[in-house]
Amino acid sequence: MTDISGQCLCGAVTVTATINTGERPAIVRACHCDMCRRQTSSMFMSLATDPGTLKIEGPEKIYRSSEWAQRGFCEVCGSTLWYGTLHDGVKNIAAGLFDNAAGAPLKLEFYSDMVPEGYALAGDHRRLTTQDAIALFAPQEGDNS
């Protein structure tokens, strides 16, 4: 178990969480969807944290970005804080809030078929296409979420 802490650009929002417990090692994930690229001007890099350990303090604003998701950002400086899915309440915290992304390795890319021609992430990690990512995150037909 490792406790980590981070903050937004201006320091008004602080974040704490636990990583690396049990069978869930800390990993970094990259999302290349249109919304993440528009929000961050690049890809959104998130850090997997242990369920129930994430604590966010400070002036956080929430924006509902789709039928199944919302995004958090600092009300003061605008730093991206998290991407969250509505059906399960999970918040995927921005890896950049933590020094060296808490030392976690890149293990997963979402919307890998939408990566702009100007960059590509190196390494041997899992890459999900748009179809794979939507199947993972979007509520299934008949869900009330």
C-alpha positions as a Python dict, from the first residue, in 0.01 Angstrom:
ca = {
    (1, 'M'): (0, 0, 0),
    (2, 'T'): (127, 343, -98),
    (3, 'D'): (-38, 671, -1),
    (4, 'I'): (4, 945, -260),
    (5, 'S'): (-80, 1315, -261),
    (6, 'G'): (-93, 1572, -536),
    (7, 'Q'): (-239, 1904, -634),
    (8, 'C'): (-364, 2116, -921),
    (9, 'L'): (-150, 2384, -1086),
    (10, 'C'): (-239, 2658, -836),
    (11, 'G'): (-253, 2431, -529),
    (12, 'A'): (-614, 2519, -442),
    (13, 'V'): (-723, 2156, -494),
    (14, 'T'): (-538, 1875, -320),
    (15, 'V'): (-579, 1506, -390),
    (16, 'T'): (-489, 1201, -182),
    (17, 'A'): (-535, 833, -259),
    (18, 'T'): (-389, 489, -206),
    (19, 'I'): (-229, 283, -481),
    (20, 'N'): (-61, -56, -510),
    (21, 'T'): (-266, -265, -274),
    (22, 'G'): (-366, -623, -330),
    (23, 'E'): (-397, -737, -686),
    (24, 'R'): (-451, -392, -832),
    (25, 'P'): (-113, -236, -913),
    (26, 'A'): (-93, 133, -995),
    (27, 'I'): (-105, 200, -1368),
    (28, 'V'): (-130, 499, -1597),
    (29, 'R'): (-392, 504, -1871),
    (30, 'A'): (-407, 740, -2172),
    (31, 'C'): (-728, 846, -2349),
    (32, 'H'): (-720, 991, -2700),
    (33, 'C'): (-1094, 1057, -2750),
    (34, 'D'): (-1202, 1392, -2895),
    (35, 'M'): (-1333, 1519, -2560),
    (36, 'C'): (-1014, 1439, -2367),
    (37, 'R'): (-800, 1599, -2637),
    (38, 'R'): (-1016, 1912, -2640),
    (39, 'Q'): (-1008, 1938, -2260),
    (40, 'T'): (-632, 1884, -2221),
    (41, 'S'): (-494, 1982, -2565),
    (42, 'S'): (-339, 1636, -2574),
    (43, 'M'): (-441, 1302, -2427),
    (44, 'F'): (-586, 1258, -2077),
    (45, 'M'): (-351, 1053, -1860),
    (46, 'S'): (-514, 897, -1554),
    (47, 'L'): (-381, 704, -1259),
    (48, 'A'): (-559, 396, -1125),
    (49, 'T'): (-618, 432, -751),
    (50, 'D'): (-755, 186, -499),
    (51, 'P'): (-1137, 200, -476),
    (52, 'G'): (-1272, 416, -197),
    (53, 'T'): (-941, 589, -117),
    (54, 'L'): (-962, 900, -339),
    (55, 'K'): (-1011, 1227, -149),
    (56, 'I'): (-1038, 1562, -326),
    (57, 'E'): (-1036, 1887, -128),
    (58, 'G'): (-1075, 2238, -263),
    (59, 'P'): (-1278, 2433, -520),
    (60, 'E'): (-1372, 2154, -759),
    (61, 'K'): (-1618, 2209, -1045),
    (62, 'I'): (-1796, 1929, -1231),
    (63, 'Y'): (-1896, 1923, -1597),
    (64, 'R'): (-2119, 1650, -1742),
    (65, 'S'): (-1948, 1575, -2072),
    (66, 'S'): (-2163, 1290, -2207),
    (67, 'E'): (-2457, 1064, -2128),
    (68, 'W'): (-2232, 841, -1918),
    (69, 'A'): (-1952, 1063, -1789),
    (70, 'Q'): (-1850, 1381, -1613),
    (71, 'R'): (-1522, 1564, -1559),
    (72, 'G'): (-1379, 1753, -1264),
    (73, 'F'): (-1155, 2057, -1279),
    (74, 'C'): (-1014, 2322, -1044),
    (75, 'E'): (-1244, 2623, -1023),
    (76, 'V'): (-945, 2854, -974),
    (77, 'C'): (-682, 2749, -1232),
    (78, 'G'): (-883, 2513, -1454),
    (79, 'S'): (-653, 2212, -1405),
    (80, 'T'): (-808, 1882, -1510),
    (81, 'L'): (-872, 1671, -1199),
    (82, 'W'): (-1059, 1361, -1310),
    (83, 'Y'): (-1285, 1180, -1554),
    (84, 'G'): (-1572, 987, -1398),
    (85, 'T'): (-1831, 736, -1511),
    (86, 'L'): (-2184, 797, -1386),
    (87, 'H'): (-2308, 437, -1374),
    (88, 'D'): (-2053, 333, -1109),
    (89, 'G'): (-1927, 664, -965),
    (90, 'V'): (-1562, 581, -1044),
    (91, 'K'): (-1330, 881, -1081),
    (92, 'N'): (-1014, 833, -1285),
    (93, 'I'): (-774, 1088, -1139),
    (94, 'A'): (-538, 1293, -1357),
    (95, 'A'): (-189, 1142, -1341),
    (96, 'G'): (-31, 1487, -1379),
    (97, 'L'): (-151, 1592, -1033),
    (98, 'F'): (114, 1364, -881),
    (99, 'D'): (492, 1396, -909),
    (100, 'N'): (620, 1152, -1173),
    (101, 'A'): (263, 1016, -1210),
    (102, 'A'): (325, 843, -875),
    (103, 'G'): (587, 627, -1048),
    (104, 'A'): (320, 418, -1221),
    (105, 'P'): (386, 268, -1567),
    (106, 'L'): (171, 328, -1877),
    (107, 'K'): (-34, 11, -1928),
    (108, 'L'): (-345, 108, -2128),
    (109, 'E'): (-460, 343, -2406),
    (110, 'F'): (-825, 420, -2483),
    (111, 'Y'): (-943, 527, -2832),
    (112, 'S'): (-611, 416, -2981),
    (113, 'D'): (-756, 447, -3330),
    (114, 'M'): (-804, 823, -3269),
    (115, 'V'): (-440, 909, -3189),
    (116, 'P'): (-342, 1217, -3394),
    (117, 'E'): (-74, 1167, -3656),
    (118, 'G'): (166, 1395, -3466),
    (119, 'Y'): (240, 1160, -3177),
    (120, 'A'): (232, 799, -3065),
    (121, 'L'): (306, 640, -2730),
    (122, 'A'): (586, 386, -2731),
    (123, 'G'): (589, 63, -2539),
    (124, 'D'): (418, -268, -2516),
    (125, 'H'): (84, -199, -2349),
    (126, 'R'): (-282, -267, -2418),
    (127, 'R'): (-453, -43, -2676),
    (128, 'L'): (-834, -27, -2695),
    (129, 'T'): (-1010, 104, -3006),
    (130, 'T'): (-1311, 337, -3000),
    (131, 'Q'): (-1545, 37, -3020),
    (132, 'D'): (-1364, -137, -2731),
    (133, 'A'): (-1371, 177, -2512),
    (134, 'I'): (-1739, 251, -2572),
    (135, 'A'): (-1826, -109, -2487),
    (136, 'L'): (-1632, -70, -2162),
    (137, 'F'): (-1767, 270, -2048),
    (138, 'A'): (-2105, 336, -2209),
    (139, 'P'): (-2415, 217, -2029),
    (140, 'Q'): (-2582, -79, -2190),
    (141, 'E'): (-2926, -39, -2345),
    (142, 'G'): (-3186, -53, -2068),
    (143, 'D'): (-2957, 92, -1798),
    (144, 'N'): (-3107, 378, -1601),
    (145, 'S'): (-2773, 558, -1565),
}
